[in-house]
Every structure is written in C-alpha cells, then in structure tokens.
Amino acid sequence: MRLLIMIPMLLSALYGDFITTDEYAKMLYKNPRGIGCDKCHGEHGEGMVISIYVKDGKEYELKAPRINNISMKKFLAAFKKRSDLMPEYYLTTEEKAHLYYYLTKDSKKENSDEN
C-alpha cells in the first residue's frame, strides 16, 4: 500500500519538471475523464450537496461523501463499487494513487493550518 502512495513521487523524479506531481494530481482530480471529482466531492474532497429535491412533499439532499479523510483501502474500494451516481472512470492504479495523494496532501495541510 505504501508503494502505491510513493508512485507519484517516483514518477515525478523520473520525468523531471515537465509537470509536477501536484499539478498532475490536481488536473486528474478536476478532470479524470469527463466530469471532475470536484463537481461532487468538492474542491479538496470535503464532500458537498449535489442537489436538493422534493419527494412526497419532503425535502431531501443528495450528498457526495467526504473523501479526503479515508484510508487508501477504502478509497480504492469505492472505485470498485457500482453506483448509479458516480461515473465509472476506468482509472489506472497509478492515476488512483495520484488522486489519493492529492486528496490526503490537501487534507493534511488543512489540518496543520487549524492547529
């Protein structure tokens, strides 16, 4: 599992300054293949309300979960789950590692800013 997290850093070292790990990870999060993860999960994976709707006179919220505070195992498992809401992106293991890096990096930064 740790090797999977290290892949983005290793690739950055191999390919130099063409595009940084941070730039690639952010680009992938914003537009992996079609609609970006940020459209439902928020700018930094904090989760958000996608829609509010009324059914049988009662108001409901359709929410995307927070994904910047979950384990790598849970993160990868979410891609395997079938859902009518989440698009199937067909991401490679490397791309998933970049996404996880992007989300956890920002989450750690936010937590350290609060302390």
C-alpha positions, 0 to 999 in steps of 0.5 A: 500500500505504501508503494502505491502512495510513493508512485507519484513521487517516483514518477515525478523524479523520473520525468523531471519538471515537465509537470509536477506531481501536484499539478498532475494530481490536481488536473486528474482530480478536476478532470479524470475523464469527463466530469471532475471529482470536484463537481461532487466531492468538492474542491479538496474532497470535503464532500458537498450537496449535489442537489436538493429535491422534493419527494412526497412533499419532503425535502431531501439532499443528495450528498457526495461523501467526504473523501479526503479523510479515508484510508487508501483501502477504502478509497480504492474500494469505492472505485470498485463499487457500482453506483448509479451516481458516480461515473465509472472512470476506468482509472489506472492504479497509478492515476488512483494513487495520484488522486489519493495523494492529492486528496490526503496532501490537501487534507493534511495541510488543512489540518496543520493550518487549524492547529 
